Every structure is written in structure tokens, then in C-alpha cells.
Amino acid sequence: MYFLESLPDLLIIMAAQLGIIFIYLKTDVLISKIAVVGGDKIYWLPVLCLSILPMIQLYRLCMLTFQEEERQMYVELARSLGFSKVFIVWMHMFRNAIISVFFQSKKNDLVHVVESVCPGTDVQYAGDHAVHAR
């Protein structure tokens, strides 16, 4: 699943357009317009294509954060006290992990927007390099 993060946005957009054309040729059903002229607008296909990479990053961030929370001492204490896994995840881990995911996702969204607007820039690398240089 992580290899999908390395795909450029344009490749995903082209694959989606080719997929729509392929479905149209095989079934005669037009799922979405891929090009318009004049005042018509297409909304859902570009939104879908541009949201794929951030969804993958958010999924990965959530999994890593929950795995990190699962290794915390308070989770082991709650297990030893006999609480169910669902109770521990919902009442303890979720509360702590969601805060971290929220703040990290805001940073990742900003990085994704800047890298999409300015192709060729590696904002994440520049930020990591600045932190390590101090």
C-alpha cells in the first residue's frame, strides 16, 4: 500500500481518465465526463484523484500512531486490570492517538498542497534537513 504514495498525481489522474474511458467503451455507461467545454464543470473526478494520496498517508499515520499507543505502559496496565480490548482502544488509545493524528495530518496536508502547487520541491526533505541541521 505504501508504494501508492510514490505515484505522481498526474499518473493517478491519467489512470482514472483511462479507466472511465475503458468502462465507457465496454458498457456504454459514462461514469463521469473527463473533459468539458465552456461553462460546464467537473467536480468529483478531480477531487477523488487528488484525495487518494492524502487518504493513504492518513491511513498510514493512523496505523503507526495506534501501534505506538498500543506499546504504552497504560495500555498494558489496562489489560492487566482485565479491561476488554475494545474498551481500551475506545476509551484510552483513541483519545490519545486522535490528537497526534490531527496535528500530524494538518502538517501533512500543508506539505502535500505545497508540493502539488510547486512541483519539484521537496518540502518534507527540506523540513527534516532544517531540523537535523540545528
N, C-alpha and C positions, 0 to 999 in steps of 0.2 A: 504494500500500500504506500510505503514511503517514496517509492520511485515516481509516483504521480506528482510529487512536489517539484521534481526536476523538469517536468514538461512545461514548455513556454505557453503562455496564454493563447498566442496565435495558433499554435498546434491544436489546442483544445477547441478553439472556435472553428477552425477548418474541419476538424473531425466531426463536430456537431453538425455543421452545414452539410458535409458529405453524407452523414448518417440520415439527415432529413431528406436529402435528395434520393438516397438509396431506398428509403421507406416509401417515398412517393412513387418511384419507378416500379416497385414491386406490388404496391397495394392501391395506388391511385388515391391515397389519403394524404393531404397536405397538413402536416402537424403544425408547422409554423412557416411563415414567409421568411426567406433568407435574404431578400433584397426588396426594397421598395423605392418608388419614385414619387417625388412631390411631397405632399404633406403627410402621407402615411408614416406611421412609426412602428417599429418593432421593439417590444419591451422584454418579453420573458426569456427569449433565447440569449441575448447578451448578458442579462442578469444571471441566468443559470450558468453560462460558461464562465463568467468572471467570479462566481461564488464557489466553484469547485475546489480550487486550490486553498482558499481560506478555510473551507469546511474540513479539508484533510488536515490542515495544520491545527485547527481547533480540536479535532478528534485526537490527534497525537498528543497535544498539550494536555487534554483531559486525562488520557490514559497514563501519561507519565506522572501527572500530579496525583492521581488517585493511587498509583503504585507507590509513590513516595509517602503519601499519607498512611498507607497500609503498613509501612515499616515503622511507624512511630510507636513510641512506648505506650501511649494512652490507648491505642488500639489493642495491644497485647493485654493491657490491664482489663479492658472491657471484655475481651474474650475469656480471660481467666475468671471474671466475675459471672460468666455464663450468659451474657447477652447474645442475642442472635446476630448473625452476620448482617441481615437486612437492617436491624436496629442500629448497629454500629455504623454501617455505611450511611444511613439516612441521617441519624442524629449527630454523629461526630465527624466522620470523614467528609461528608458532603459539605457541611458548613465551613470547614476549614479549607477544603480544596477549591470551592467555588470562588472564594475571594482571590486566591492566587491565579486561578484560570481567568477571572475577569480582568485583573490588571495586566497579565501577560498577553491576553488577547487584544487589548487596546494597543499595546506596543506592536504586536504582530500585524494588526490591521493597518496601522500607520506605516510600517515598513513596507507592506505589500502595496499600498497605494503609491508611495513614493517610487518604489521600484517599477510599478506599472506605468507611471507617468513619465519617468526618466529612465528609459531602457539603457542598460549598460552600467548602471550604478549598482553597487553592492552595499546598500545601507547597513545591512546586518554585519557584514565584514568590517566596515568602517567603524561601527559602534563597538564591536568586540575588540578591534585593534586599539581604539582610543582608551578602552577600559584597561587593557593589559599594559599599555604604554605608561600609565601613571605609576 
